[in-house]
Amino acid sequence: MINTVFSACDGGSMLQEAMVRSGVLAPTYRYYASELDKWAIKVTQKNWSDTQQVGDIYNVGLHSFNGDPIDFMAGGFPCPSFSVAGKGKGFDDPRGQVFWEIVRIKNLLRPKYFLFENVPMKQEYQDVISKYLSVEPIKINSSLVSAQNRRRLYWTNIPQSGLPEDKGIMLKDILEDGCVDRDKSFCLDANYWKGGNLKTYFEKHRRQLVFSKDYMCHVGDADIKGIDSLKRVYHREGKAPTLTTMGGGHREPKVYTQDMSWRKLTPLECERLQTLPSGYTEGVSNTQRYKICGNGFTVDVIAHILKGLL
């Protein structure tokens, strides 16, 4: 059982939820967290009032833990520095420097077990991280346990026995209302609160949108030449079978935009994508709820990894 935990870049403490869910924590465990975002801290303290916040990771040292030896250390160091979807500056990005703080603290604390997460990245960055953590990452897509396509790398020394079982959860299963044109959500990120438009949704595969069930839902693709977004066919009920050809007439795409109604995912739906308890992020603005969900772990993925401790 794990008695003491240090979570670097803790966010809204999804790690703590996963540790409780997986049953690896001792009854009187102590949880130390490094986080600067006041709204994420507020969510953490609402859900886990005994969490001990230790402040800026750059100031963390042995003095931060009240003399406790740390059994388990984890963290998700900032992704934008390494993401292939971003500028990919890696360790040249100031945010990328946080990784070296994680290495420093890990070497200082010498935890028995560790777990660190980040996005798929250039092989050269992955190799550096693996070298300093002394393990190769495992690759898990959150789509196995949730309705979200979220591919992540996990560096851990916890014994593993394979990938999580596919639960078969689809995007339509987590909606409060409405319908969707795909089985799995695009990856949720911290910028989801900014919203999106139909162009980025269809052509750039970003910012998951939901179509009102009273309006148009994508039900198939027309068999015509052109970009994918021009092939989409919509139906008011959203229950028609997939269309593969157009039934005569004009060859232009059958997309009805004048009556189309779409919306962003709700904060509750975003919690469900991250397999959080309903209402986990309540108590802060919707903007902050989106950010906290986008920055966090998929709880059931972490719980699966942690079960290697049992």
C-alpha angles and dihedrals in degrees: 000000000000115000102176131030134187116196115192115204087008098179109181092345098254085156090065091051090052093048093052091044093051094048097233098124125096115239092252099037122158120221123199120190135191112204135139103189106100094205093052088049090051091054091047094050091046091056099030109026094176093061111124111219112211099184132224114019089225089065098045116120141141089289089065096072106055091243093304117144108229116236098183134025126187141163148154105227115208112297103200092076092061106026117117086216090061134052091287097216090152115185091000088069113086088229089056089060089073087079090067090054089054090051091048093051094042090054090047097048099035094204117199091232134021140182127190129177138199143148127277106279145169111307092239091060092044090052092052092050091047091050094054095042092043093225137087116238126251116225120226130170113211087219087087092067103021144026092264131096100222115153113194141169119229123197110198143145092211110118110255132203102190141288125325117271112263106253093193094231112165131198091250089058094064100045123114087209141332133054139268139212098224139050098234133035122245112255112288114232137180092262095060090105089070088069125211145234136242093263094058090041096053103029106028098034094230139122105031113238131194125214120223110251089229092061136034127338126181110250104167150328127273116236096241138114120265141069118324095252090060093053097059119116123200133203129193096230097042091218103098119116119260112285118222101168137030115246099235128286123077121007095220116113117275099230118142109203101163094075099030116126121189138170142183122261112271121243088252091055090049089053088053091051088057091044091241123151112269110270094017093136097040117127098060132070120285089249090059092043090057092048094049092049092046093050095046139087125263095250099213092051091055091044089054092052092046093054086076085078093062 
